[in-house]
Structure formats: C-alpha cells, structure tokens
Amino acid sequence: MRPFSCIALALFLAAPLTLAAYAAEPESPDALVGPPEAVRAAIQDRLSAKFTNASEARKSEQGALVEYYSVAENRLLWVDEHGLNDRAKSVIEEIGKADQYGLRPTDYPLPKAAGDEAPDAKWLADAEIKISFAVLGYARDARGGRIDPERLSPNLDPTLALPNPMEVIDSIAFRSDPAAYLRSFQPDQPQFEALRKALIAARGGNPDKDVVRIPDGPTLELGVEHEQVALLRQRLNVPVEDGGKETVFDASVHAAVQRFQEDHGVLPDGAVGPGTRRLLNQPHHQAASPGQVRLILLNMERWRWLPHDLGSFYVNVNIPEFVVRVMGDGKPVHTARVVVGKPDKQTPIISNEMQEIVFNPYWNVPNSIKTEEIRPFLVEEGGWFGGGGWNTAVLERHNLRVNIGGREVDPTRIDWNRIDIRSLNIYQPPGPDNVLGNVKFVFPNKHDVYMHDTTQKSLFAKTVRAESHGCMRVQNPDQLALTLLKQDQGWSYGRVLSAIQGGADQHIALREKIPVYITYFTLRVNDDGSISTFGDIYGHDSRMAAALRL
C-alpha cells in the first residue's frame, strides 16, 4: 500500500474516536451562559453585597432590586446586548430634567457612555443597577423622601406617602412610557406647576408677556363707569357678564380686585387707587434673587408632603399667611383669617380628617397651660396644715372647674403641693367667657390641636397673628360651620344659629370626614403669575434649606 493511502486510512479510522472524544467534553462556561444570563448573574452578584453605611430607604430599595432580579421571568429593564435600550434613554432624559421640578439630577447617578466597543456583561450589569436605583431614588424624592421633616422639628409632622420600592420597579417594568410614569410621582397640583414655571423663569430669565397697564387716573371702585375699567378687566381676566358693559366697575370686577389685593397682602377694599395701581402694573416675573429661587424650591418641596389627591372638598390652614380656606372642586368657597400658635407654641404641620363640629364646647385645659400658667398662681395661704387653705383666684377668675374621678371638687380643698396638676381634669364650661367661643372644629391628632372660635376678636385686625398656644382661632366660625355642614348635611344658617344659641354642648358628627391640611407655604404664585411671600414665623425655611443644602 502506498504511503498516502495508509495515512488516509489511519485518519479515517481515527475520526470517529476523535469526534466522540470532543463530544464527551463539557462546553465552556461562555458557551453555556448567554449574554442576558451573564448580565443577570453579574447583577445578582453586585446586589448581594452587604449593606454598608446605607440609609433605611436605600436598604429597602436594594432589597426590592434583589427580589426583582432574582426572578428568572423578570426581564432586564434598561439594557440589551448593544447597551442602553430606548426605555433607558427616555428615563435618563427625564431624570436629567429633575432640576425643573426642584430636585437635583446629580442625586441620581447614571451610567456613563460605554464607548465604541460592544459593552461587556460587567458594564451592562452596572448600567442596569444604576438606572434602577436612580428610578427608585427619584420616585422616593418626588414624593417627599429627601428629608425627614420631623427630625428638623417635632412640629413638622406631615403624613408622607412614600412609594413602595417593589411596587415602583414592578410597575415601571411593564409601562410603555417609563419616563411618564416616573414623572407621575411629582405633585400634580396646579400650584406646584405654577411654582415649577416660576422656578424655570427665575433661573432662565424668561421675559414676561406684556402686562396690561392701568394708567394714572381716578380711583376705580364699585359702580364707577370709566374707560380704564376695560383695561382692568383685561388685566384681571374678568369677562363682561350678559347685558353688562366692559367699562362698568361691577360686582365681578370688585371681587377680582379684592382677590388680587388679598394675594398681595394689602387691605382688600376692592378699590383701585394709586397703591393697587402700582401692584397691578408690576411685571409678573421680576429678576429673581438667589433667595427667591431658594424660597421657590422650599415651597415646591412642601407640596411633596401632601397627597396627590387632596379631595374634592377640604380645609386648608396656611400658617404663615394666617388664613383658612375651604376648597371645593379646586376653588375657595370660604376664606377667613386665623390666629395661629406663637413661635414658642407652634401650630404643627399635619394632615388629618375633621370628624365633628362642637357647638358651645367645654374647654379642657391642656397640661402645658396647667403647669405653666395656672400652677404658679396657686398660692398657699397660712399653710395647708395650718388651715389657711389655698388662694385659687386664678381658677375662679376664668370660671375653671376641677374634676377628679368624674366628681367636681372644691379647688380650695386640694393640697396642691402634693398633687400633680396634670392628673386633674381642669375645664371651663360653655358660656360667654369660654376661650373656645361658640364653635370647635375637631380633627383628632397627637398634637391635640383644633380650630375654634375665640373671645379675643381684636386679634384678627393684626397683620401678624401668631398669638395662640397652638390651636387655630377662626374668624367668623359660624360661617365656617355653615360651609362645612351645608356640604355635609345640608344645614342652613338658621340651623347653625339655633345650635349656637341653644347654649348646650352639642356634638355634630360629620357624615363624611373632611380632609384638613395644616400647611406652611411661605411663597405662592398668584393666578396672574405674580408672587406673594409670607413671613417665616417659625424658622422652618432655614431648617429645611440647611437639610436640603440649598
């Protein structure tokens, strides 16, 4: 046999053995594990690292991602074998706009570009994790999670509705527009949107559209007919009613002028004289100082403390403004002045629900007043054991009674040195001198504050009305009671008046609880685009600014 033939035969005979040997060897790991599985394995490895110096919120978010990526059926959200997918690009673009909503894009680290080469599993895993963490952090911050208000002050006690990280990641996984879903965590209230636009204008110096100007002229008031009234209608967006004339200063113009004056902190007399003219002719957005930008940011943050849906009918007390508003379908249906807590007896920032209205209420004296304003005036005369008794004139002067175990007792027979005054029920019965007046509005809360009438009517004439021990004293409480009970139970004013004049303590339970929001907004954008500011009477602005690093 020729040598070539022998070699060929040998190769032929050896071929089956060689192929079988190769088939018996296991495939390499790279051949068995495809790109998506390799990325998922890298993600799980990264997320399994121990928590180090992480906040509770971050730990919760990491736990949600561990759970999501451990389920084989759950897809990768932001990457494919080529790099970032379209969903990732839309979310990254949305997060890049965070500063327009009062947040900082740098607080949500995102992946850097992969370069020209095809990204490896490590880069893809890192990008997937970073975007997922950025999404969770953005959603949390948009709903008020940047700071813990109560750590700044026990009187900053809003009810936050922070999103559940697992629900966020599960939901965004199937959303066709993940950027829109992420944006939905921002407050959707009209005032927040107005603040957002004011922030953009303040930072970018966007010019205002021309403001309709009211030239110098006579005082414009109810009943006057003058050509400038037509300009005033344009400036305040007041249409002419059927059968009316645009040059006549009618009731609708009068009401619009009053609203404008209230918004700008001047006496709402409804007349347009030199002072109101100057306010009307100011540009909507003047060049903003850094302080005003900061103030806009702080007040945008406070909107995150409120629920997305405030309700179709609710009560809002804005402390720095010293005003209570009842809102119906987004518009004020009742507005009144209030007196709020002194700086050392602050009214807390809370959200709750009004449950009842009490006519001719008893006043149960709180412990702070018992210890600070009653106990120091209880003077021992001649010594308890010497039979001199006690001078309890402070109680008698204010018609205060003492109840122990359900039984009224003579305060002169109490040994005030041996008893803890906080253990006693000291109260004031209904009557003309009762500090709560004729009506009390109850929304139970741990701070034990409420709204009520007052005998000190003169306080409502003050500009700064921080005079109470924490509760809110309401001007025209009969009108507030009518507004609420008419909505809830169809009451008439006659029925409210009858309840007040009845004299007896009467509790009216509301059929539908009414949301109550006690807020602290120090800046507001008015309907015409102008800005009103209010004093930081409790110093919350400076505390928040420090916490937010503004």
C-alpha positions as CSV (number, residue, x, y, z in Angstrom):
1,M,0.0,0.0,0.0
2,R,1.2,3.4,-0.9
3,P,2.2,5.7,2.0
4,F,-0.5,8.3,1.1
5,S,-3.2,5.6,1.2
6,C,-2.0,4.4,4.6
7,I,-2.1,7.9,6.1
8,A,-5.7,8.5,4.7
9,L,-6.9,5.2,6.1
10,A,-5.4,6.0,9.5
11,L,-7.1,9.3,9.6
12,F,-10.5,7.8,8.5
13,L,-10.3,5.1,11.3
14,A,-9.3,7.7,13.9
15,A,-12.1,10.2,13.0
16,P,-14.9,8.6,15.0
17,L,-12.8,8.3,18.1
18,T,-11.7,11.9,17.8
19,L,-15.3,13.3,17.4
20,A,-16.6,11.2,20.2
21,A,-13.8,12.4,22.5
22,Y,-14.7,16.0,21.7
23,A,-18.4,15.4,22.2
24,A,-17.8,14.0,25.6
25,E,-16.0,17.1,26.9
26,P,-18.4,19.7,28.6
27,E,-18.9,23.1,26.9
28,S,-17.0,26.1,28.3
29,P,-19.0,28.4,30.6
30,D,-19.0,31.2,28.0
31,A,-20.7,28.9,25.6
32,L,-23.4,27.8,28.1
33,V,-24.2,31.2,29.5
34,G,-25.7,33.6,27.0
35,P,-25.3,37.5,27.3
36,P,-28.6,38.1,29.2
37,E,-27.9,35.4,31.7
38,A,-24.4,36.6,32.2
39,V,-25.7,40.1,32.8
40,R,-28.3,38.8,35.3
41,A,-25.6,36.8,37.1
42,A,-23.4,39.9,37.4
43,I,-26.4,41.9,38.7
44,Q,-27.2,39.4,41.3
45,D,-23.6,39.2,42.4
46,R,-23.4,43.0,42.7
47,L,-26.7,43.3,44.6
48,S,-25.7,40.5,47.0
49,A,-23.0,42.7,48.5
50,K,-23.5,43.6,52.2
51,F,-25.3,46.9,53.0
52,T,-22.6,49.4,54.1
53,N,-23.5,52.8,55.5
54,A,-26.8,52.8,53.7
55,S,-29.9,54.6,54.8
56,E,-33.0,52.6,55.6
57,A,-34.5,53.8,52.3
58,R,-31.5,52.6,50.4
59,K,-31.6,49.2,52.0
60,S,-35.3,48.9,51.2
61,E,-34.6,49.8,47.6
62,Q,-31.7,47.3,47.3
63,G,-33.9,44.6,48.8
64,A,-36.5,45.3,46.1
65,L,-34.0,45.0,43.4
66,V,-32.6,41.8,44.8
67,E,-36.1,40.4,44.8
68,Y,-36.9,41.6,41.3
69,Y,-33.7,40.4,39.6
70,S,-33.8,37.0,41.4
71,V,-36.9,36.0,39.4
72,A,-35.8,34.5,36.1
73,E,-39.0,35.6,34.3
74,N,-38.4,39.3,35.1
75,R,-36.7,40.9,32.1
76,L,-33.8,43.3,32.2
77,L,-35.3,46.8,32.1
78,W,-32.7,49.1,30.7
79,V,-30.0,47.2,28.7
80,D,-29.7,44.7,25.9
81,E,-26.5,43.2,24.3
82,H,-26.0,46.5,22.4
83,G,-26.0,48.7,25.5
84,L,-28.8,51.1,26.8
85,N,-32.2,50.4,25.3
86,D,-34.8,53.1,24.3
87,R,-36.5,52.8,27.7
88,A,-33.3,53.6,29.5
89,K,-32.7,56.6,27.2
90,S,-36.1,58.0,27.9
91,V,-35.7,57.6,31.7
92,I,-32.2,59.2,31.7
93,E,-33.6,62.1,29.7
94,E,-36.4,62.5,32.3
95,I,-34.1,62.4,35.3
96,G,-32.0,65.0,33.5
97,K,-34.9,67.4,33.9
98,A,-35.1,66.9,37.7
99,D,-33.9,70.4,38.3
100,Q,-37.1,71.8,36.7
101,Y,-39.0,70.0,39.4
102,G,-36.9,71.3,42.3
103,L,-34.7,68.2,42.5
104,R,-31.0,67.7,41.6
105,P,-30.1,65.4,38.7
106,T,-26.7,64.7,40.4
107,D,-28.5,62.9,43.3
108,Y,-29.4,60.1,40.9
109,P,-26.1,58.7,39.5
110,L,-26.5,57.3,36.0
111,P,-24.1,55.1,33.8
112,K,-21.5,56.7,31.6
113,A,-21.3,56.0,27.9
114,A,-20.0,52.6,27.0
115,G,-17.7,53.8,24.2
116,D,-17.4,52.4,20.7
117,E,-16.8,48.8,21.7
118,A,-19.6,46.4,22.4
119,P,-20.3,46.6,26.2
120,D,-19.4,43.6,28.3
121,A,-21.6,41.9,30.9
122,K,-20.0,43.9,33.8
123,W,-20.8,47.3,32.2
124,L,-24.3,46.2,31.3
125,A,-25.0,45.0,34.9
126,D,-23.6,48.2,36.3
127,A,-25.8,50.3,34.0
128,E,-28.9,48.2,34.8
129,I,-28.4,48.6,38.5
130,K,-27.6,52.3,38.4
131,I,-30.7,53.2,36.4
132,S,-32.9,51.1,38.6
133,F,-31.5,52.8,41.8
134,A,-31.9,56.2,40.1
135,V,-35.6,55.4,39.3
136,L,-36.3,54.3,42.9
137,G,-34.5,57.3,44.4
138,Y,-36.2,59.8,42.1
139,A,-39.7,58.3,42.8
140,R,-39.0,58.5,46.6
141,D,-37.7,62.1,46.5
142,A,-40.5,63.2,44.3
143,R,-43.0,62.1,47.0
144,G,-41.1,63.9,49.8
145,G,-38.4,61.4,50.8
146,R,-35.4,63.7,50.6
147,I,-35.6,64.8,54.3
148,D,-37.4,63.5,57.4
149,P,-39.4,66.6,58.4
150,E,-39.9,65.5,62.0
151,R,-36.1,65.3,62.5
152,L,-35.9,69.0,61.8
153,S,-38.8,69.9,64.2
154,P,-41.4,67.9,66.1
155,N,-43.9,70.4,64.7
156,L,-43.1,69.4,61.1
157,D,-45.3,66.3,61.2
158,P,-46.9,65.7,57.7
159,T,-48.2,62.4,56.7
160,L,-45.9,61.3,53.9
161,A,-47.0,58.8,51.3
162,L,-43.6,57.4,50.2
163,P,-43.8,54.8,47.3
164,N,-43.1,51.1,47.9
165,P,-39.8,50.3,46.0
166,M,-41.1,46.9,45.0
167,E,-44.3,48.3,43.6
168,V,-42.3,51.0,41.7
169,I,-39.9,48.6,40.0
170,D,-42.7,46.1,39.2
171,S,-44.9,48.9,37.7
172,I,-42.2,50.5,35.6
173,A,-41.3,47.1,34.2
174,F,-44.4,46.9,32.1
175,R,-45.1,50.6,31.4
176,S,-44.9,51.5,27.8
177,D,-43.7,55.1,28.7
178,P,-41.5,54.7,31.8
179,A,-40.5,58.4,31.7
180,A,-44.1,59.5,32.1
181,Y,-44.6,57.0,34.9
182,L,-41.6,58.4,36.7
183,R,-42.9,62.0,36.2
184,S,-46.2,61.0,37.7
185,F,-44.6,60.9,41.1
186,Q,-44.2,64.7,41.1
187,P,-47.1,66.6,42.7
188,D,-49.8,67.3,40.2
189,Q,-51.4,70.2,42.0
190,P,-51.9,73.5,39.9
191,Q,-49.8,75.5,42.5
192,F,-46.9,73.1,42.2
193,E,-47.0,73.5,38.4
194,A,-47.1,77.3,38.9
195,L,-44.1,77.1,41.2
196,R,-42.2,74.9,38.6
197,K,-42.8,77.5,35.9
198,A,-41.8,80.3,38.2
199,L,-38.6,78.4,39.0
200,I,-37.7,78.0,35.3
201,A,-38.4,81.7,34.7
202,A,-36.4,82.7,37.7
203,R,-33.4,80.7,36.6
204,G,-33.6,81.4,32.9
205,G,-34.7,85.0,33.0
206,N,-37.6,84.3,30.6
207,P,-39.3,87.6,29.8
208,D,-42.9,88.1,30.7
209,K,-45.5,88.7,28.1
210,D,-46.6,92.3,28.1
211,V,-48.6,93.2,31.2
212,V,-51.8,95.3,30.6
213,R,-51.0,98.6,32.4
214,I,-53.5,100.8,34.2
215,P,-52.6,104.4,33.7
216,D,-52.8,107.1,36.4
217,G,-56.4,108.2,36.9
218,P,-59.3,108.4,39.3
219,T,-60.0,105.8,41.9
220,L,-61.9,102.9,40.4
221,E,-64.5,101.3,42.6
222,L,-67.8,99.6,42.7
223,G,-70.4,101.4,40.5
224,V,-67.9,103.6,38.6
225,E,-68.0,103.8,34.8
226,H,-64.7,104.6,33.2
227,E,-62.7,103.5,30.2
228,Q,-59.9,102.2,32.4
229,V,-62.3,99.5,33.8
230,A,-62.0,97.8,30.4
231,L,-58.2,97.6,30.9
232,L,-58.7,96.4,34.5
233,R,-60.9,93.6,33.1
234,Q,-58.2,92.5,30.7
235,R,-55.5,92.7,33.5
236,L,-57.6,90.5,35.9
237,N,-59.2,88.4,33.2
238,V,-62.8,89.4,34.2
239,P,-65.3,88.8,31.3
240,V,-68.3,91.0,30.8
241,E,-71.5,89.4,32.1
242,D,-74.6,89.2,29.9
243,G,-76.1,92.6,29.5
244,G,-73.2,94.3,31.2
245,K,-70.7,97.0,29.9
246,E,-66.9,96.5,29.9
247,T,-66.4,100.0,31.2
248,V,-68.6,99.5,34.3
249,F,-66.9,98.5,37.6
250,D,-69.5,95.8,38.6
251,A,-69.5,93.2,41.4
252,S,-67.4,90.7,39.4
253,V,-64.6,93.3,38.9
254,H,-64.9,94.3,42.6
255,A,-64.5,90.6,43.7
256,A,-61.5,90.2,41.3
257,V,-59.8,93.3,42.7
258,Q,-60.3,92.0,46.3
259,R,-58.8,88.7,45.4
260,F,-55.8,90.5,43.9
261,Q,-55.4,92.6,46.9
262,E,-55.6,89.6,49.3
263,D,-53.0,87.8,47.2
264,H,-50.6,90.8,47.6
265,G,-51.1,91.3,51.3
266,V,-53.0,94.6,51.2
267,L,-56.3,95.7,52.6
268,P,-59.0,94.1,50.3
269,D,-61.2,97.1,49.9
270,G,-61.9,96.3,46.2
271,A,-61.0,99.8,45.1
272,V,-58.1,100.6,42.6
273,G,-56.2,103.7,44.0
274,P,-52.5,104.6,43.5
275,G,-51.2,101.7,45.6
276,T,-53.2,99.0,43.9
277,R,-52.4,100.5,40.5
278,R,-48.6,100.1,41.3
279,L,-49.1,96.5,42.2
280,L,-51.2,95.8,39.0
281,N,-48.5,97.4,36.8
282,Q,-45.6,95.3,38.2
283,P,-44.2,92.6,35.8
284,H,-45.3,89.1,36.7
285,H,-41.7,87.7,37.0
286,Q,-39.1,90.2,38.0
287,A,-35.5,89.1,38.1
288,A,-35.2,86.6,40.9
289,S,-32.6,86.8,43.6
290,P,-30.9,83.6,44.9
291,G,-33.0,83.9,48.0
292,Q,-36.3,83.9,46.0
293,V,-35.1,80.8,44.0
294,R,-34.4,79.1,47.3
295,L,-37.8,80.1,48.5
296,I,-39.5,78.6,45.4
297,L,-37.6,75.3,45.9
298,L,-38.6,75.1,49.6
299,N,-42.2,75.5,48.8
300,M,-42.1,73.0,46.0
301,E,-40.7,70.6,48.5
302,R,-43.6,71.2,50.8
303,W,-46.1,70.2,48.1
304,R,-44.5,66.7,48.2
305,W,-45.7,66.4,51.8
306,L,-49.3,66.4,50.6
307,P,-51.2,63.6,48.9
308,H,-51.7,63.6,45.1
309,D,-55.4,63.8,45.6
310,L,-56.4,66.4,48.2
311,G,-60.0,65.6,47.8
312,S,-62.8,67.5,46.1
313,F,-63.7,69.3,49.3
314,Y,-61.2,70.1,52.0
315,V,-59.9,72.6,54.6
316,N,-56.5,74.2,54.4
317,V,-54.9,76.5,57.0
318,N,-51.7,78.1,55.7
319,I,-49.9,79.2,58.9
320,P,-47.5,81.9,57.5
321,E,-50.5,83.5,55.7
322,F,-52.8,83.3,58.8
323,V,-55.6,82.2,56.6
324,V,-58.1,79.3,56.4
325,R,-59.7,78.3,53.1
326,V,-62.3,75.7,52.4
327,M,-61.7,74.4,48.9
328,G,-64.5,72.9,46.7
329,D,-63.6,71.5,43.3
330,G,-60.3,73.4,43.3
331,K,-61.7,76.8,44.2
332,P,-62.0,78.6,47.5
333,V,-65.6,78.5,48.7
334,H,-64.9,80.1,52.1
335,T,-61.9,82.2,53.3
336,A,-61.2,83.6,56.8
337,R,-58.4,84.9,58.9
338,V,-57.0,82.8,61.7
339,V,-54.8,83.2,64.7
340,V,-52.0,80.6,65.0
341,G,-49.5,79.5,67.6
342,K,-46.8,81.7,69.0
343,P,-43.3,80.9,67.9
344,D,-42.7,79.1,71.2
345,K,-46.1,77.4,71.0
346,Q,-46.1,76.4,67.3
347,T,-49.1,75.1,65.4
348,P,-47.9,71.8,63.9
349,I,-47.8,71.0,60.2
350,I,-50.2,68.0,59.9
351,S,-52.7,66.3,57.7
352,N,-55.8,64.8,59.2
353,E,-59.6,64.5,58.9
354,M,-62.3,66.6,60.5
355,Q,-64.7,64.3,62.3
356,E,-67.1,66.6,64.2
357,I,-68.1,70.1,64.9
358,V,-69.0,71.1,68.5
359,F,-71.3,73.9,69.4
360,N,-70.8,75.6,72.8
361,P,-67.9,73.3,73.7
362,Y,-66.2,72.7,77.0
363,W,-62.6,73.7,77.2
364,N,-60.4,71.0,78.7
365,V,-57.2,72.8,79.8
366,P,-54.1,71.2,78.3
367,N,-51.2,70.2,80.5
368,S,-48.9,72.9,79.3
369,I,-51.3,75.6,80.5
370,K,-51.9,73.8,83.8
371,T,-48.2,73.7,84.6
372,E,-47.0,77.0,83.1
373,E,-50.0,79.3,83.6
374,I,-52.1,78.0,86.4
375,R,-49.9,76.2,88.9
376,P,-47.6,79.2,89.6
377,F,-50.6,81.3,90.6
378,L,-52.0,78.8,93.1
379,V,-50.8,80.4,96.4
380,E,-50.8,78.7,99.8
381,E,-52.3,80.9,102.5
382,G,-51.2,80.1,106.1
383,G,-50.1,76.6,105.2
384,W,-52.2,73.6,104.3
385,F,-52.0,72.0,107.8
386,G,-52.4,75.4,109.5
387,G,-55.9,75.6,108.0
388,G,-55.2,78.6,105.8
389,G,-56.1,76.8,102.6
390,W,-55.2,77.9,99.1
391,N,-55.8,81.0,97.1
392,T,-57.4,79.7,93.9
393,A,-58.5,83.0,92.5
394,V,-56.8,82.2,89.1
395,L,-59.4,79.3,88.7
396,E,-62.3,81.4,89.8
397,R,-61.4,84.3,87.6
398,H,-61.6,82.2,84.5
399,N,-64.5,80.0,85.7
400,L,-62.4,76.9,85.7
401,R,-63.7,73.8,87.4
402,V,-61.8,70.8,88.8
403,N,-62.9,67.2,88.3
404,I,-61.4,64.2,90.0
405,G,-62.7,60.7,89.0
406,G,-65.8,62.2,87.5
407,R,-66.7,64.3,90.5
408,E,-66.4,68.0,90.8
409,V,-64.3,69.1,93.8
410,D,-63.7,72.4,95.6
411,P,-60.2,73.5,94.5
412,T,-59.5,75.2,97.8
413,R,-59.6,71.8,99.5
414,I,-56.9,70.3,97.3
415,D,-53.3,70.1,98.6
416,W,-51.7,71.5,95.5
417,N,-48.2,70.7,96.9
418,R,-48.9,67.0,97.0
419,I,-50.9,66.5,93.8
420,D,-49.7,66.5,90.2
421,I,-51.8,69.1,88.5
422,R,-51.5,67.2,85.2
423,S,-53.5,64.4,86.7
424,L,-56.5,66.6,87.2
425,N,-59.3,67.4,84.7
426,I,-59.5,71.2,84.8
427,Y,-62.1,72.5,82.4
428,Q,-64.2,75.6,81.6
429,P,-67.9,75.0,80.9
430,P,-69.7,76.6,77.9
431,G,-70.6,80.2,78.3
432,P,-69.8,83.7,77.1
433,D,-66.3,83.7,78.6
434,N,-65.3,80.3,77.3
435,V,-62.0,80.6,75.5
436,L,-63.2,78.4,72.7
437,G,-66.1,80.6,72.0
438,N,-69.2,79.1,70.3
439,V,-67.8,76.6,67.9
440,K,-65.0,74.0,67.9
441,F,-63.8,72.0,64.8
442,V,-62.3,68.7,65.7
443,F,-59.8,66.6,63.7
444,P,-58.1,64.3,66.3
445,N,-54.3,64.3,66.2
446,K,-51.4,63.5,68.5
447,H,-50.6,67.3,68.9
448,D,-54.1,67.9,70.4
449,V,-54.8,71.0,68.2
450,Y,-58.0,72.0,66.6
451,M,-59.8,75.1,65.2
452,H,-62.2,77.2,67.3
453,D,-63.9,80.5,67.9
454,T,-62.4,83.0,70.3
455,T,-63.5,85.8,72.7
456,Q,-60.4,87.8,71.6
457,K,-61.9,89.2,68.3
458,S,-59.5,92.1,68.2
459,L,-56.6,89.8,67.3
460,F,-58.0,89.4,63.8
461,A,-57.2,93.0,63.0
462,K,-53.4,92.3,63.4
463,T,-51.2,91.7,60.4
464,V,-49.1,89.0,62.2
465,R,-51.5,86.8,64.1
466,A,-49.3,84.3,66.0
467,E,-50.8,84.6,69.4
468,S,-52.3,81.2,70.5
469,H,-51.0,78.2,72.3
470,G,-51.0,76.1,69.1
471,C,-54.7,75.8,68.2
472,M,-56.1,77.9,65.4
473,R,-58.7,80.6,66.3
474,V,-61.0,81.3,63.4
475,Q,-62.7,84.5,62.4
476,N,-66.4,84.1,61.6
477,P,-66.6,80.5,62.8
478,D,-70.4,80.4,62.2
479,Q,-69.7,80.9,58.5
480,L,-67.1,78.1,58.5
481,A,-69.5,75.8,60.3
482,L,-72.2,76.7,57.8
483,T,-69.9,76.0,54.8
484,L,-68.9,72.6,56.2
485,L,-72.3,71.4,57.5
486,K,-74.1,72.6,54.4
487,Q,-71.8,70.5,52.3
488,D,-72.0,67.5,54.6
489,Q,-75.6,67.6,55.8
490,G,-77.4,70.4,54.0
491,W,-77.6,72.7,57.0
492,S,-79.0,76.2,56.7
493,Y,-77.6,79.3,58.5
494,G,-80.7,79.3,60.7
495,R,-79.9,75.9,61.9
496,V,-76.3,76.8,62.7
497,L,-77.5,79.9,64.6
498,S,-80.0,77.8,66.5
499,A,-77.3,75.4,67.6
500,I,-75.1,78.3,68.8
501,Q,-78.0,79.9,70.7
502,G,-79.0,76.7,72.3
503,G,-76.2,77.1,74.8
504,A,-75.7,73.4,75.5
505,D,-72.7,71.4,74.5
506,Q,-73.7,69.8,71.2
507,H,-71.5,67.5,69.1
508,I,-72.4,67.1,65.4
509,A,-70.6,64.1,63.8
510,L,-69.8,64.6,60.2
511,R,-71.3,62.0,57.8
512,E,-68.2,62.3,55.6
513,K,-64.9,63.1,57.1
514,I,-63.4,66.3,55.6
515,P,-59.6,66.4,54.9
516,V,-57.7,69.0,56.8
517,Y,-54.3,70.2,55.7
518,I,-52.3,72.5,58.0
519,T,-49.5,73.8,55.8
520,Y,-46.5,76.1,55.9
521,F,-46.3,77.8,52.5
522,T,-44.2,81.0,52.6
523,L,-44.4,81.7,48.8
524,R,-47.3,81.4,46.4
525,V,-47.7,82.1,42.7
526,N,-50.9,84.0,42.2
527,D,-53.4,83.5,39.4
528,D,-51.9,86.3,37.3
529,G,-48.4,84.9,37.6
530,S,-47.2,87.3,40.3
531,I,-45.6,86.1,43.5
532,S,-46.7,86.6,47.1
533,T,-44.4,85.8,50.1
534,F,-45.2,85.4,53.7
535,G,-43.0,85.6,56.8
536,D,-41.1,82.5,58.1
537,I,-42.5,82.9,61.6
538,Y,-41.3,79.6,62.9
539,G,-37.9,79.4,61.1
540,H,-38.9,76.3,59.1
541,D,-37.5,77.8,55.9
542,S,-33.9,78.0,57.3
543,R,-34.1,74.5,58.8
544,M,-35.3,73.0,55.5
545,A,-32.8,74.9,53.5
546,A,-29.9,73.6,55.6
547,A,-31.2,70.0,55.3
548,L,-31.7,70.2,51.5
549,R,-28.3,72.0,51.1
550,L,-29.9,75.0,49.3
